[in-house]
Amino acid sequence: MPLAIFLLIGAITIVAVVSVQKGEQGREAAQLRVRAGSIAAALERRANASSAYLRAGAALMASMEDAASAQRFRRFVSELRLDADYRGAEGIGWAQVVQRAELPAFREVLASQAPGVTDITPRLAHDQVFAIPVTFLQPDTERNRRALGFDMYSDPIRRAAMLEAERTARPTASDKVVLRQEQSGSIAPGFLIYMPVFEGTVGGRRLRGFIYSPFNADDFLESAMELEDGSVTSVRLYDGTATPDRLMAESGPDDDGGDQVTELMSIANNSWVLQVSTAKERGLSGLSMAIIIFGLVIATMLVQLVRLLTKQALQDEKRLQWFEEQSSIRMSLTRELNHRVKNTLANVLSIIALTRRRATQLDEFADGLDGRIRALSATHDLLTQSEWGTTPVRAVMEAELLPYADASDHEIDLAGPDVALAPNEALSLGLATHELATNAAKYGALSRAGGKVTLHWRLISDSLIRIDWQESGGPPVAQQRKRGFGSDLIERIVAAELKNPVKLTFDPEGVRCMLTIPVRQPKEFEMRARAAAMRPQARRDS
């Protein structure tokens, strides 16, 4: 009940937070669209202002009967009184059409503009009829002088813009280029806006050249972003399509991970794309945090109230469960005890039957039965100490060989890894060890001084252990002998209990016995361990 209430209030809080966050995201997206439109409008306004100046310059150049001189062009540019709307441009230039026959005169004009500039670059090809080189470029700076004499018609991108401007008689922007003003090796993107200048009437007009403005793309973008606040963190300007190879300029990190708005623009008869994005939100808004805190407080108060109301019911339910578990454990232990008693009685009955069959006198029957029952008792003591869990192999053997351990005239050698056996296997091993030790004490290595019993064991797999009993130093073993009870007990009862054959060999040097015993995992005894662990808890609860 408390968990259900907490989850319900948590779900309501999450829904409220999600709604608030979506509302704020929608508001921020709307603001971002407004900012993107503002930047796009500023870029188009600057491009339109440049186009207006170029139109005015084209009209002036068309009215002149001869080609413009450097002084006249410089005066024209100075009288335009360019204001802040023209920021981002490198200036205004004039590129006249130069026929091959007019090259000598044009070289003289270039030489008068800038020292060292004496010819058109690149040189005209043998099949090229004319060139359109940069003739004048104002303001007259060291940077702009690098462009003088450059044949813009030789560049495919510039030529395409010139042809489009000539066809439409409108200012036309080129695609992405690198301006001649840039240092050698620079890859700073830029573009140019061309306005054609004609002479003659519309029907018989002839192209005289182009008045143009070169732009550095980064400066052009920065001039439009001066009034933007810091909420716009990334702006990218593309020529035509928004692909990395068409990127003109960018401002901000490469990947903001926030909202993004795309605006399509027309810059001087050319299509451009503007992408504006904001930084990814790093957390919840203040209102969302307040809703979460309020929801947690309400949920905590209700949970505490329900806990007080249901605490007694939960305690009663736990007591019932505990009583049921105790009843189940007692029933399981009773069934197991019944099974153990039946197994023990079956072993005792088998021992009595075999002992009676082999005994010739009552005392012999009583002594044999007494020793074997004591062997069972010793192993049972070990199992009781381990709460009928697993019992180490060494402990079983030491318990059965304890009566012979203090003798000074013989030796017992025990060696092997630490391996624990299940209860049934431990009982069978105890019986087998008792019979072998009794036989050795009567007739074998433990019956005379200097005798030795070697009892070694080893793991032959993860689930099997092999035990080797070897006697030496005792009387020679008679090869013609009457079969005794010990042999029958080991080869029949013990082998049947272990579910593995027992190899018993009567060598002249001493008796040898090899037992193969299964090693079971202790998970079958987890119930007893759990019952033992619960007894202290039961005493505390009572």
C-alpha positions as CSV (number, residue, x, y, z in Angstrom):
1,M,0.0,0.0,0.0
2,P,2.7,2.6,0.8
3,L,4.6,1.7,-2.3
4,A,1.5,2.0,-4.4
5,I,0.7,5.4,-3.0
6,F,4.3,6.5,-3.5
7,L,4.3,5.3,-7.1
8,L,1.0,7.0,-7.8
9,I,2.1,10.4,-6.6
10,G,5.4,9.8,-8.3
11,A,3.6,9.2,-11.6
12,I,1.5,12.3,-11.2
13,T,4.6,14.3,-10.4
14,I,6.4,12.9,-13.5
15,V,3.5,13.8,-15.7
16,A,3.4,17.3,-14.4
17,V,7.2,17.7,-14.9
18,V,7.0,16.3,-18.4
19,S,4.2,18.7,-19.2
20,V,6.1,21.7,-17.9
21,Q,9.3,20.6,-19.7
22,K,7.4,20.2,-23.0
23,G,5.8,23.7,-22.5
24,E,9.2,25.3,-21.9
25,Q,10.8,23.4,-24.8
26,G,8.0,24.6,-27.1
27,R,8.6,28.2,-25.8
28,E,12.3,27.9,-26.4
29,A,11.8,26.4,-29.8
30,A,9.6,29.3,-30.8
31,Q,12.2,31.8,-29.5
32,L,14.8,29.9,-31.5
33,R,12.8,30.2,-34.6
34,V,12.4,34.0,-34.0
35,R,16.2,34.3,-33.5
36,A,16.9,32.2,-36.6
37,G,14.6,34.5,-38.6
38,S,16.3,37.5,-37.2
39,I,19.7,36.3,-38.2
40,A,18.5,35.3,-41.7
41,A,16.9,38.7,-42.1
42,A,20.1,40.5,-41.1
43,L,22.1,38.5,-43.6
44,E,19.6,39.2,-46.4
45,R,19.5,42.9,-45.5
46,R,23.3,43.1,-45.7
47,A,23.3,41.3,-49.0
48,N,20.5,43.5,-50.3
49,A,22.4,46.6,-49.2
50,S,25.5,45.4,-51.1
51,S,23.3,44.7,-54.1
52,A,21.9,48.2,-54.0
53,Y,25.4,49.7,-54.0
54,L,26.4,47.5,-56.9
55,R,23.3,48.5,-58.9
56,A,24.2,52.1,-58.4
57,G,27.7,51.5,-59.4
58,A,26.6,49.6,-62.5
59,A,24.4,52.5,-63.5
60,L,27.3,54.9,-63.2
61,M,29.7,52.7,-65.1
62,A,27.2,52.2,-67.9
63,S,26.8,55.9,-68.3
64,M,30.5,56.4,-69.0
65,E,31.6,56.4,-72.6
66,D,35.0,54.9,-72.0
67,A,36.4,52.6,-69.4
68,A,36.6,54.0,-65.9
69,S,39.9,55.3,-64.6
70,A,41.3,54.4,-61.2
71,Q,40.8,58.0,-60.0
72,R,37.2,58.1,-61.1
73,F,36.4,54.7,-59.6
74,R,38.0,55.7,-56.3
75,R,35.9,58.8,-56.2
76,F,32.7,56.8,-56.9
77,V,33.4,54.4,-54.0
78,S,34.2,57.3,-51.6
79,E,31.0,59.1,-52.4
80,L,28.9,56.1,-51.6
81,R,29.6,56.7,-47.9
82,L,29.3,53.0,-47.0
83,D,27.6,52.6,-43.6
84,A,27.4,49.8,-41.1
85,D,25.0,47.8,-43.3
86,Y,28.0,47.1,-45.6
87,R,30.0,45.3,-42.9
88,G,31.4,41.9,-43.9
89,A,32.4,43.0,-47.4
90,E,36.0,43.4,-48.5
91,G,35.1,46.4,-50.7
92,I,33.8,47.2,-54.2
93,G,35.7,46.3,-57.3
94,W,35.5,46.6,-61.1
95,A,36.4,43.8,-63.5
96,Q,36.3,44.9,-67.2
97,V,36.1,42.6,-70.2
98,V,39.6,42.6,-71.8
99,Q,39.9,41.3,-75.4
100,R,43.1,39.7,-76.4
101,A,44.0,42.8,-78.5
102,E,43.5,45.0,-75.5
103,L,46.0,43.2,-73.3
104,P,48.9,45.7,-73.7
105,A,46.8,48.7,-72.7
106,F,45.4,46.7,-69.7
107,R,48.9,45.9,-68.5
108,E,49.7,49.6,-68.3
109,V,46.5,50.1,-66.2
110,L,47.6,47.3,-63.8
111,A,51.1,48.7,-63.5
112,S,49.7,52.0,-62.4
113,Q,47.5,50.4,-59.7
114,A,50.0,48.3,-57.8
115,P,53.8,47.9,-58.1
116,G,54.7,44.4,-59.3
117,V,51.3,43.6,-60.9
118,T,52.0,43.8,-64.6
119,D,49.8,41.0,-66.2
120,I,46.7,39.0,-66.0
121,T,46.8,35.8,-64.0
122,P,46.4,33.1,-65.1
123,R,47.6,33.9,-68.6
124,L,45.0,33.6,-71.4
125,A,44.9,30.2,-73.1
126,H,45.7,30.1,-76.8
127,D,42.0,29.6,-77.6
128,Q,40.7,32.1,-75.0
129,V,39.2,35.2,-76.7
130,F,38.8,37.5,-73.7
131,A,39.3,37.7,-69.9
132,I,37.5,39.5,-67.1
133,P,40.3,40.4,-64.6
134,V,40.1,42.5,-61.5
135,T,40.8,46.0,-62.6
136,F,40.1,48.1,-59.5
137,L,39.3,47.1,-55.9
138,Q,38.6,49.7,-53.2
139,P,39.6,50.4,-50.5
140,D,43.1,50.3,-51.8
141,T,44.8,48.0,-49.2
142,E,47.7,45.6,-49.3
143,R,45.2,42.7,-48.9
144,N,43.0,43.9,-51.8
145,R,46.0,44.4,-54.1
146,R,46.5,40.6,-54.1
147,A,43.4,40.3,-56.2
148,L,44.4,42.8,-59.0
149,G,44.9,41.2,-62.4
150,F,43.2,37.9,-61.4
151,D,41.0,36.6,-64.3
152,M,37.8,35.7,-62.5
153,Y,36.4,34.3,-65.7
154,S,39.0,31.5,-65.6
155,D,37.5,30.1,-62.4
156,P,34.4,27.9,-63.0
157,I,32.5,29.0,-59.9
158,R,33.0,32.7,-60.5
159,R,32.3,32.2,-64.2
160,A,29.0,30.5,-63.4
161,A,27.9,33.4,-61.2
162,M,29.0,36.0,-63.9
163,L,27.0,34.2,-66.6
164,E,23.9,34.1,-64.4
165,A,24.2,37.8,-63.6
166,E,24.6,38.6,-67.3
167,R,21.6,36.5,-68.1
168,T,19.3,38.0,-65.5
169,A,20.9,41.5,-65.3
170,R,20.6,41.2,-61.5
171,P,23.1,41.1,-58.7
172,T,24.1,37.4,-58.3
173,A,26.1,35.7,-55.6
174,S,28.7,33.0,-56.4
175,D,29.0,29.7,-54.7
176,K,31.6,29.0,-52.1
177,V,35.1,30.2,-53.1
178,V,38.4,31.2,-51.5
179,L,39.1,34.9,-52.2
180,R,42.3,35.9,-53.9
181,Q,42.8,38.3,-51.0
182,E,43.5,35.4,-48.6
183,Q,47.1,34.4,-47.8
184,S,48.5,31.5,-49.8
185,G,47.3,28.2,-48.5
186,S,44.3,29.6,-46.7
187,I,41.0,27.8,-47.0
188,A,38.8,30.5,-45.5
189,P,35.5,30.4,-47.4
190,G,34.1,33.4,-49.1
191,F,31.8,34.5,-52.0
192,L,31.3,37.4,-54.5
193,I,28.3,39.3,-55.7
194,Y,28.4,40.4,-59.3
195,M,26.4,43.1,-61.1
196,P,26.9,43.2,-64.9
197,V,27.6,46.6,-66.7
198,F,26.4,46.9,-70.3
199,E,26.7,49.5,-73.0
200,G,24.2,50.1,-75.8
201,T,20.5,49.3,-75.9
202,V,18.8,46.2,-74.7
203,G,18.6,44.8,-78.2
204,G,22.2,45.5,-79.1
205,R,23.9,45.7,-75.7
206,R,27.4,44.6,-75.1
207,L,28.9,43.4,-71.8
208,R,31.6,45.9,-70.6
209,G,32.4,44.2,-67.3
210,F,31.2,43.6,-63.7
211,I,31.1,45.7,-60.7
212,Y,31.3,43.3,-57.7
213,S,31.9,43.0,-54.0
214,P,34.0,40.1,-52.4
215,F,32.9,38.8,-49.0
216,N,34.7,36.8,-46.3
217,A,32.0,34.4,-45.1
218,D,32.9,34.4,-41.4
219,D,32.9,38.2,-41.3
220,F,29.6,38.3,-43.2
221,L,28.0,36.0,-40.6
222,E,29.5,37.8,-37.6
223,S,28.2,41.1,-38.8
224,A,24.7,39.7,-38.7
225,M,25.0,38.2,-35.2
226,E,26.2,41.3,-33.3
227,L,22.8,41.9,-31.8
228,E,22.1,38.2,-30.8
229,D,22.3,37.1,-27.1
230,G,24.2,34.1,-25.8
231,S,21.2,31.8,-26.0
232,V,22.1,31.0,-29.7
233,T,25.2,29.0,-29.3
234,S,25.8,27.6,-32.8
235,V,25.1,29.1,-36.2
236,R,26.1,27.5,-39.5
237,L,25.8,29.0,-43.0
238,Y,25.7,26.7,-46.0
239,D,25.8,27.4,-49.7
240,G,22.9,25.7,-51.4
241,T,22.6,22.5,-49.3
242,A,23.4,21.8,-45.7
243,T,26.4,19.4,-46.3
244,P,29.9,19.7,-44.8
245,D,31.5,20.5,-48.1
246,R,29.1,23.4,-48.6
247,L,29.7,25.0,-45.2
248,M,30.4,28.7,-45.7
249,A,30.8,29.9,-42.1
250,E,30.0,28.8,-38.6
251,S,30.0,30.2,-35.1
252,G,30.0,28.1,-31.9
253,P,30.7,24.4,-31.1
254,D,30.3,21.7,-33.7
255,D,27.6,19.8,-31.8
256,D,25.3,21.5,-29.3
257,G,22.9,18.6,-28.9
258,G,20.0,21.0,-28.4
259,D,17.1,22.3,-30.5
260,Q,17.9,23.2,-34.1
261,V,16.1,25.5,-36.7
262,T,16.8,25.6,-40.4
263,E,16.1,28.7,-42.5
264,L,16.2,29.0,-46.3
265,M,17.5,32.3,-47.6
266,S,18.1,34.1,-50.9
267,I,21.4,35.9,-51.0
268,A,21.7,37.9,-54.2
269,N,19.8,35.5,-56.5
270,N,21.4,32.4,-54.8
271,S,19.9,29.9,-52.3
272,W,21.6,29.5,-49.0
273,V,20.7,27.6,-45.8
274,L,21.1,28.9,-42.2
275,Q,21.1,26.5,-39.3
276,V,20.7,27.9,-35.7
277,S,20.9,25.7,-32.6
278,T,21.0,26.1,-28.9
279,A,22.9,24.3,-26.2
280,K,21.4,21.1,-24.8
281,E,19.6,21.6,-21.5
282,R,21.7,20.2,-18.7
283,G,18.9,19.9,-16.1
284,L,15.3,20.6,-15.2
285,S,13.8,24.0,-15.0
286,G,13.2,25.8,-11.6
287,L,9.4,25.1,-11.9
288,S,10.0,21.4,-12.6
289,M,12.3,21.1,-9.6
290,A,9.7,22.8,-7.4
291,I,7.0,20.3,-8.6
292,I,9.4,17.4,-7.8
293,I,10.1,18.6,-4.3
294,F,6.4,19.2,-3.6
295,G,5.5,15.8,-4.9
296,L,8.2,14.1,-2.7
297,V,7.0,15.9,0.4
298,I,3.4,14.9,-0.2
299,A,4.3,11.3,-1.1
300,T,6.5,11.0,2.1
301,M,3.7,12.3,4.4
302,L,1.2,9.9,2.9
303,V,3.5,7.0,3.0
304,Q,4.3,7.5,6.7
305,L,0.5,7.7,7.4
306,V,-0.2,4.5,5.6
307,R,2.8,2.8,7.2
308,L,1.4,3.6,10.7
309,L,-2.0,2.2,9.7
310,T,-0.7,-1.0,8.2
311,K,2.3,-1.8,10.4
312,Q,0.3,-4.1,12.7
313,A,-1.3,-6.0,9.8
314,L,2.2,-6.6,8.3
315,Q,3.5,-7.9,11.6
316,D,0.6,-10.3,11.9
317,E,1.2,-11.5,8.4
318,K,4.9,-12.1,9.1
319,R,4.0,-14.1,12.2
320,L,1.7,-16.3,10.2
321,Q,4.3,-16.9,7.6
322,W,6.9,-17.8,10.2
323,F,4.6,-20.3,11.8
324,E,3.9,-21.9,8.4
325,E,7.6,-22.1,7.7
326,Q,8.3,-23.7,11.1
327,S,5.5,-26.2,10.5
328,S,6.9,-27.1,7.0
329,I,10.4,-27.5,8.4
330,R,9.2,-29.7,11.3
331,M,7.4,-31.9,8.8
332,S,10.5,-32.1,6.5
333,L,12.7,-33.0,9.5
334,T,10.3,-35.6,10.7
335,R,10.2,-37.3,7.3
336,E,14.0,-37.1,7.1
337,L,14.4,-38.6,10.6
338,N,12.1,-41.4,9.7
339,H,14.1,-42.1,6.5
340,R,17.4,-42.0,8.5
341,V,16.1,-44.4,11.2
342,K,14.8,-46.8,8.6
343,N,18.2,-46.8,6.9
344,T,20.1,-47.3,10.2
345,L,17.7,-50.2,11.2
346,A,18.2,-51.8,7.8
347,N,22.0,-51.6,8.2
348,V,21.7,-53.1,11.8
349,L,19.5,-55.9,10.6
350,S,22.0,-56.8,7.8
351,I,24.9,-56.7,10.2
352,I,22.9,-59.0,12.7
353,A,22.0,-61.4,9.9
354,L,25.6,-61.7,8.5
355,T,27.1,-61.9,12.0
356,R,24.8,-64.6,13.1
357,R,25.5,-66.6,9.9
358,R,29.2,-66.5,10.4
359,A,29.4,-66.9,14.2
360,T,29.8,-70.3,15.8
361,Q,29.5,-69.2,19.4
362,L,27.3,-66.8,21.3
363,D,30.3,-64.8,22.6
364,E,31.7,-64.5,19.1
365,F,28.3,-63.2,17.9
366,A,28.1,-60.7,20.7
367,D,31.6,-59.3,20.3
368,G,31.3,-59.0,16.5
369,L,27.9,-57.3,16.8
370,D,29.1,-55.0,19.5
371,G,32.1,-53.7,17.5
372,R,30.1,-53.1,14.4
373,I,27.3,-51.3,16.3
374,R,30.0,-49.1,17.9
375,A,31.5,-48.3,14.5
376,L,28.0,-47.1,13.4
377,S,27.7,-45.1,16.6
378,A,31.1,-43.4,16.1
379,T,30.2,-42.3,12.6
380,H,26.7,-41.2,13.8
381,D,28.5,-39.0,16.4
382,L,30.4,-37.2,13.7
383,L,27.2,-36.7,11.6
384,T,25.5,-35.3,14.7
385,Q,28.3,-32.8,15.3
386,S,28.0,-31.6,11.7
387,E,24.1,-31.5,12.0
388,W,23.9,-34.2,9.4
389,G,25.8,-32.2,6.9
390,T,29.0,-33.1,5.2
391,T,31.7,-35.0,7.1
392,P,35.4,-34.9,6.2
393,V,37.0,-38.2,5.1
394,R,39.9,-37.9,7.6
395,A,37.5,-37.4,10.5
396,V,35.7,-40.7,9.7
397,M,38.9,-42.6,9.4
398,E,40.4,-41.2,12.6
399,A,37.3,-42.0,14.5
400,E,37.4,-45.7,13.4
401,L,41.2,-46.1,13.9
402,L,41.3,-44.3,17.2
403,P,41.7,-47.5,19.3
404,Y,44.9,-48.3,17.3
405,A,46.4,-44.8,17.0
406,D,48.4,-44.9,20.3
407,A,50.1,-48.3,19.7
408,S,53.9,-47.8,19.6
409,D,54.7,-51.0,17.7
410,H,52.8,-50.3,14.5
411,E,52.3,-47.3,12.2
412,I,49.1,-45.8,10.6
413,D,49.7,-43.4,7.6
414,L,46.7,-41.2,6.6
415,A,47.1,-38.8,3.7
416,G,44.8,-37.1,1.2
417,P,43.0,-33.9,0.3
418,D,40.3,-32.2,2.3
419,V,37.1,-33.9,1.0
420,A,33.7,-34.0,2.8
421,L,31.2,-36.8,2.3
422,A,27.4,-36.9,2.5
423,P,25.8,-38.7,5.5
424,N,25.1,-42.1,3.8
425,E,28.6,-42.3,2.3
426,A,30.2,-41.4,5.6
427,L,28.3,-44.2,7.4
428,S,29.4,-46.7,4.7
429,L,33.0,-45.6,4.9
430,G,33.0,-45.9,8.6
431,L,31.7,-49.5,8.5
432,A,34.3,-50.4,5.8
433,T,37.2,-48.8,7.8
434,H,36.0,-50.6,11.0
435,E,36.0,-54.0,9.3
436,L,39.4,-53.5,7.7
437,A,40.9,-52.3,11.0
438,T,39.4,-55.2,13.0
439,N,40.8,-57.7,10.5
440,A,44.2,-56.0,10.5
441,A,44.2,-56.1,14.4
442,K,43.4,-59.8,14.4
443,Y,45.3,-61.2,11.5
444,G,47.1,-58.4,9.7
445,A,49.5,-55.5,10.0
446,L,48.1,-54.2,13.3
447,S,48.6,-57.7,15.0
448,R,52.4,-57.6,15.3
449,A,55.2,-55.1,15.9
450,G,56.5,-53.3,12.8
451,G,53.2,-53.5,10.9
452,K,52.0,-50.6,8.9
453,V,48.7,-49.5,7.5
454,T,48.7,-46.9,4.6
455,L,45.4,-45.2,4.0
456,H,45.6,-42.7,1.1
457,W,42.8,-41.1,-0.8
458,R,42.5,-38.8,-3.9
459,L,39.9,-37.2,-6.1
460,I,39.7,-38.9,-9.5
461,S,36.9,-36.5,-10.7
462,D,34.7,-33.7,-9.4
463,S,32.2,-36.3,-8.1
464,L,34.4,-39.4,-7.2
465,I,37.1,-40.1,-4.6
466,R,39.2,-43.2,-4.5
467,I,40.5,-44.6,-1.1
468,D,43.3,-47.1,-1.0
469,W,43.9,-49.3,2.1
470,Q,47.3,-51.1,2.1
471,E,48.7,-53.3,4.8
472,S,52.4,-54.2,5.1
473,G,54.8,-55.7,7.7
474,G,52.2,-58.1,9.1
475,P,52.0,-61.9,8.9
476,P,51.7,-63.4,5.4
477,V,48.2,-63.6,4.2
478,A,46.9,-67.1,3.8
479,Q,45.7,-67.8,0.3
480,Q,43.5,-70.7,1.3
481,R,41.1,-69.2,3.9
482,K,37.5,-69.3,4.9
483,R,35.5,-66.3,3.6
484,G,34.6,-64.1,6.6
485,F,31.8,-61.6,7.5
486,G,34.0,-58.6,7.0
487,S,34.5,-59.5,3.3
488,D,30.8,-59.9,2.8
489,L,30.0,-56.7,4.6
490,I,32.5,-54.7,2.6
491,E,31.8,-56.2,-0.8
492,R,28.0,-56.4,-0.5
493,I,26.5,-53.9,2.0
494,V,29.2,-51.1,1.6
495,A,29.4,-51.6,-2.2
496,A,25.6,-51.4,-2.5
497,E,25.4,-48.3,-0.4
498,L,28.2,-46.5,-2.3
499,K,26.8,-47.6,-5.7
500,N,30.3,-48.4,-6.8
501,P,32.3,-51.7,-6.7
502,V,34.8,-52.4,-3.9
503,K,38.0,-54.2,-4.9
504,L,39.3,-56.3,-2.0
505,T,42.7,-58.1,-2.6
506,F,44.4,-60.6,-0.2
507,D,48.0,-60.3,-1.3
508,P,50.6,-62.4,0.6
509,E,52.3,-59.1,1.7
510,G,49.1,-57.6,3.1
511,V,45.5,-56.9,2.4
512,R,44.6,-54.3,-0.1
513,C,41.2,-52.6,-0.5
514,M,40.2,-50.0,-3.0
515,L,36.9,-48.1,-2.5
516,T,35.3,-45.6,-4.9
517,I,33.0,-43.2,-3.1
518,P,30.7,-40.5,-4.7
519,V,31.2,-36.9,-3.6
520,R,27.8,-35.2,-3.6
521,Q,27.2,-31.4,-3.4
522,P,25.9,-30.1,-0.1
523,K,22.8,-28.5,-1.6
524,E,20.8,-31.5,-0.5
525,F,21.4,-30.5,3.1
526,E,20.5,-26.8,2.8
527,M,17.1,-27.5,4.4
528,R,18.8,-28.7,7.6
529,A,21.2,-25.7,7.7
530,R,18.3,-23.3,7.2
531,A,16.4,-25.0,10.0
532,A,19.4,-24.7,12.3
533,A,19.8,-21.0,11.4
534,M,16.1,-20.3,12.1
535,R,16.2,-21.7,15.7
536,P,17.9,-18.6,17.2
537,Q,15.5,-16.3,15.2
538,A,12.5,-18.3,16.6
539,R,13.8,-17.9,20.1
540,R,14.1,-14.1,19.6
541,D,10.6,-13.8,18.1
542,S,9.1,-15.8,21.0
